[in-house]
Amino acid sequence: MNPSIHIGEEIRNCLVAQKRSVAWLANHLGCDPSCLRKALKNSYITTDSLFRISTILGNDFFTRYSQLLTENMYRANYAR
């Protein structure tokens, strides 16, 4: 089952809410802004990168996956 989370969009939304740019985040990650823009178009990201981004932005992006997992597990158990 594919999670219905587009983590790149979630990160971009957080940047907008914090009035920060992709270039700002790229600078804090030590990467090229164009590479980060490309990465944020994906619906997935490595856990290491997500951890670093969560730390920099002060936003636990892992909770989105945990919430979805809990919902899916509940549905799976309820369907039995």
C-alpha positions as protocol buffer text, in pm:
chain_id: "A"
residue {
  index: 1
  type: MET
  ca { x: 0 y: 0 z: 0 }
}
residue {
  index: 2
  type: ASN
  ca { x: 140 y: 339 z: -99 }
}
residue {
  index: 3
  type: PRO
  ca { x: 109 y: 610 z: 161 }
}
residue {
  index: 4
  type: SER
  ca { x: -97 y: 904 z: 42 }
}
residue {
  index: 5
  type: ILE
  ca { x: 162 y: 1151 z: 165 }
}
residue {
  index: 6
  type: HIS
  ca { x: 360 y: 1372 z: -71 }
}
residue {
  index: 7
  type: ILE
  ca { x: 639 y: 1464 z: 168 }
}
residue {
  index: 8
  type: GLY
  ca { x: 794 y: 1713 z: -76 }
}
residue {
  index: 9
  type: GLU
  ca { x: 469 y: 1912 z: -73 }
}
residue {
  index: 10
  type: GLU
  ca { x: 452 y: 1886 z: 305 }
}
residue {
  index: 11
  type: ILE
  ca { x: 803 y: 2032 z: 333 }
}
residue {
  index: 12
  type: ARG
  ca { x: 727 y: 2309 z: 82 }
}
residue {
  index: 13
  type: ASN
  ca { x: 408 y: 2396 z: 274 }
}
residue {
  index: 14
  type: CYS
  ca { x: 608 y: 2417 z: 596 }
}
residue {
  index: 15
  type: LEU
  ca { x: 861 y: 2647 z: 430 }
}
residue {
  index: 16
  type: VAL
  ca { x: 580 y: 2875 z: 310 }
}
residue {
  index: 17
  type: ALA
  ca { x: 422 y: 2879 z: 657 }
}
residue {
  index: 18
  type: GLN
  ca { x: 758 y: 2974 z: 810 }
}
residue {
  index: 19
  type: LYS
  ca { x: 822 y: 3230 z: 532 }
}
residue {
  index: 20
  type: ARG
  ca { x: 1144 y: 3054 z: 436 }
}
residue {
  index: 21
  type: SER
  ca { x: 1275 y: 2965 z: 93 }
}
residue {
  index: 22
  type: VAL
  ca { x: 1403 y: 2645 z: -60 }
}
residue {
  index: 23
  type: ALA
  ca { x: 1736 y: 2826 z: -96 }
}
residue {
  index: 24
  type: TRP
  ca { x: 1739 y: 2892 z: 279 }
}
residue {
  index: 25
  type: LEU
  ca { x: 1676 y: 2525 z: 355 }
}
residue {
  index: 26
  type: ALA
  ca { x: 1933 y: 2413 z: 98 }
}
residue {
  index: 27
  type: ASN
  ca { x: 2191 y: 2639 z: 262 }
}
residue {
  index: 28
  type: HIS
  ca { x: 2121 y: 2480 z: 603 }
}
residue {
  index: 29
  type: LEU
  ca { x: 2139 y: 2132 z: 450 }
}
residue {
  index: 30
  type: GLY
  ca { x: 2461 y: 2216 z: 266 }
}
residue {
  index: 31
  type: CYS
  ca { x: 2321 y: 2130 z: -76 }
}
residue {
  index: 32
  type: ASP
  ca { x: 2243 y: 2304 z: -403 }
}
residue {
  index: 33
  type: PRO
  ca { x: 1900 y: 2473 z: -411 }
}
residue {
  index: 34
  type: SER
  ca { x: 1822 y: 2331 z: -757 }
}
residue {
  index: 35
  type: CYS
  ca { x: 1889 y: 1977 z: -629 }
}
residue {
  index: 36
  type: LEU
  ca { x: 1661 y: 2037 z: -330 }
}
residue {
  index: 37
  type: ARG
  ca { x: 1386 y: 2179 z: -554 }
}
residue {
  index: 38
  type: LYS
  ca { x: 1407 y: 1864 z: -765 }
}
residue {
  index: 39
  type: ALA
  ca { x: 1401 y: 1640 z: -454 }
}
residue {
  index: 40
  type: LEU
  ca { x: 1091 y: 1816 z: -319 }
}
residue {
  index: 41
  type: LYS
  ca { x: 900 y: 1726 z: -635 }
}
residue {
  index: 42
  type: ASN
  ca { x: 915 y: 1363 z: -517 }
}
residue {
  index: 43
  type: SER
  ca { x: 659 y: 1205 z: -289 }
}
residue {
  index: 44
  type: TYR
  ca { x: 940 y: 1029 z: -100 }
}
residue {
  index: 45
  type: ILE
  ca { x: 1265 y: 1122 z: 73 }
}
residue {
  index: 46
  type: THR
  ca { x: 1530 y: 927 z: 263 }
}
residue {
  index: 47
  type: THR
  ca { x: 1479 y: 898 z: 636 }
}
residue {
  index: 48
  type: ASP
  ca { x: 1816 y: 1062 z: 701 }
}
residue {
  index: 49
  type: SER
  ca { x: 1721 y: 1363 z: 489 }
}
residue {
  index: 50
  type: LEU
  ca { x: 1377 y: 1380 z: 646 }
}
residue {
  index: 51
  type: PHE
  ca { x: 1535 y: 1373 z: 993 }
}
residue {
  index: 52
  type: ARG
  ca { x: 1770 y: 1658 z: 903 }
}
residue {
  index: 53
  type: ILE
  ca { x: 1489 y: 1865 z: 747 }
}
residue {
  index: 54
  type: SER
  ca { x: 1262 y: 1800 z: 1047 }
}
residue {
  index: 55
  type: THR
  ca { x: 1538 y: 1918 z: 1279 }
}
residue {
  index: 56
  type: ILE
  ca { x: 1614 y: 2232 z: 1078 }
}
residue {
  index: 57
  type: LEU
  ca { x: 1249 y: 2331 z: 1037 }
}
residue {
  index: 58
  type: GLY
  ca { x: 1148 y: 2225 z: 1389 }
}
residue {
  index: 59
  type: ASN
  ca { x: 868 y: 2013 z: 1243 }
}
residue {
  index: 60
  type: ASP
  ca { x: 834 y: 1638 z: 1292 }
}
residue {
  index: 61
  type: PHE
  ca { x: 743 y: 1519 z: 943 }
}
residue {
  index: 62
  type: PHE
  ca { x: 759 y: 1158 z: 1062 }
}
residue {
  index: 63
  type: THR
  ca { x: 430 y: 1207 z: 1248 }
}
residue {
  index: 64
  type: ARG
  ca { x: 245 y: 1219 z: 915 }
}
residue {
  index: 65
  type: TYR
  ca { x: 363 y: 865 z: 841 }
}
residue {
  index: 66
  type: SER
  ca { x: 293 y: 748 z: 1197 }
}
residue {
  index: 67
  type: GLN
  ca { x: -62 y: 881 z: 1179 }
}
residue {
  index: 68
  type: LEU
  ca { x: -121 y: 712 z: 843 }
}
residue {
  index: 69
  type: LEU
  ca { x: 25 y: 386 z: 974 }
}
residue {
  index: 70
  type: THR
  ca { x: -201 y: 396 z: 1279 }
}
residue {
  index: 71
  type: GLU
  ca { x: -506 y: 460 z: 1061 }
}
residue {
  index: 72
  type: ASN
  ca { x: -414 y: 177 z: 823 }
}
residue {
  index: 73
  type: MET
  ca { x: -351 y: -65 z: 1109 }
}
residue {
  index: 74
  type: TYR
  ca { x: -685 y: 29 z: 1266 }
}
residue {
  index: 75
  type: ARG
  ca { x: -865 y: -28 z: 935 }
}
residue {
  index: 76
  type: ALA
  ca { x: -687 y: -361 z: 883 }
}
residue {
  index: 77
  type: ASN
  ca { x: -779 y: -482 z: 1233 }
}
residue {
  index: 78
  type: TYR
  ca { x: -1134 y: -353 z: 1207 }
}
residue {
  index: 79
  type: ALA
  ca { x: -1185 y: -535 z: 874 }
}
residue {
  index: 80
  type: ARG
  ca { x: -1107 y: -872 z: 1035 }
}
